[in-house]
Amino acid sequence: MINKNSTTEFIQAEGSKPSRAVWQYSPLDQVCLRMVLRGTWLFAGQLDVDDLKKGLKKLLTYYPHLTEG
Protein backbone atom coordinates (compact mmCIF):
# COMPACT_ATOMS: atom_id res chain seq x y z
CA MET A 1 0.00 0.00 0.00
CA ILE A 2 1.33 3.44 -0.91
CA ASN A 3 1.17 6.07 1.80
CA LYS A 4 0.57 9.41 0.09
CA ASN A 5 2.02 12.09 2.34
CA SER A 6 1.02 15.68 1.68
CA THR A 7 4.23 17.13 3.11
CA THR A 8 7.51 17.36 1.24
CA GLU A 9 10.77 17.01 3.12
CA PHE A 10 14.00 18.24 1.56
CA ILE A 11 17.21 16.39 2.28
CA GLN A 12 20.38 18.51 2.18
CA ALA A 13 24.06 17.70 2.37
CA GLU A 14 25.62 18.14 5.77
CA GLY A 15 27.79 21.23 6.07
CA SER A 16 28.53 21.84 2.43
CA LYS A 17 27.72 24.61 0.04
CA PRO A 18 26.67 24.03 -3.57
CA SER A 19 29.64 24.04 -5.90
CA ARG A 20 29.64 26.23 -8.99
CA ALA A 21 32.43 24.23 -10.55
CA VAL A 22 31.70 21.98 -13.50
CA TRP A 23 31.38 18.39 -12.34
CA GLN A 24 33.38 15.77 -14.14
CA TYR A 25 33.02 12.05 -13.65
CA SER A 26 35.95 10.34 -11.99
CA PRO A 27 37.39 7.22 -13.62
CA LEU A 28 35.52 5.15 -11.01
CA ASP A 29 32.25 6.93 -11.85
CA GLN A 30 32.76 6.20 -15.54
CA VAL A 31 33.45 2.51 -14.95
CA CYS A 32 30.41 2.13 -12.66
CA LEU A 33 28.02 4.17 -14.82
CA ARG A 34 26.54 1.04 -16.41
CA MET A 35 25.73 -0.27 -12.93
CA VAL A 36 23.29 2.56 -12.21
CA LEU A 37 19.72 1.38 -11.89
CA ARG A 38 17.30 3.39 -13.97
CA GLY A 39 13.59 3.05 -13.34
CA THR A 40 11.52 1.69 -10.49
CA TRP A 41 12.98 0.06 -7.43
CA LEU A 42 11.03 -2.70 -5.70
CA PHE A 43 11.78 -3.72 -2.14
CA ALA A 44 10.74 -6.94 -0.43
CA GLY A 45 10.45 -5.33 3.00
CA GLN A 46 9.75 -2.10 4.82
CA LEU A 47 12.40 0.59 4.30
CA ASP A 48 13.95 2.37 7.25
CA VAL A 49 13.18 5.97 6.32
CA ASP A 50 15.71 7.46 8.74
CA ASP A 51 18.53 5.30 7.36
CA LEU A 52 17.53 6.30 3.83
CA LYS A 53 17.67 10.00 4.77
CA LYS A 54 21.11 9.57 6.36
CA GLY A 55 22.37 7.83 3.24
CA LEU A 56 21.02 10.58 0.97
CA LYS A 57 22.70 13.26 3.10
CA LYS A 58 26.01 11.44 2.81
CA LEU A 59 25.56 10.98 -0.95
CA LEU A 60 24.89 14.69 -1.42
CA THR A 61 27.99 15.53 0.61
CA TYR A 62 30.19 13.47 -1.72
CA TYR A 63 28.39 14.54 -4.93
CA PRO A 64 27.52 18.24 -4.47
CA HIS A 65 26.50 18.66 -8.12
CA LEU A 66 23.37 16.64 -7.32
CA THR A 67 22.16 19.46 -5.05
CA GLU A 68 22.05 21.98 -7.86
CA GLY A 69 18.91 22.20 -9.84
Sequence and secondary structure as in RCSB ss.txt:
>XXXX:A:sequence
MINKNSTTEFIQAEGSKPSRAVWQYSPLDQVCLRMVLRGTWLFAGQLDVDDLKKGLKKLLTYYPHLTEG
>XXXX:A:secstr
     S       SS     S     HHHHHHGGG   S    SS   HHHHHHHHHHHHHH GGGG  
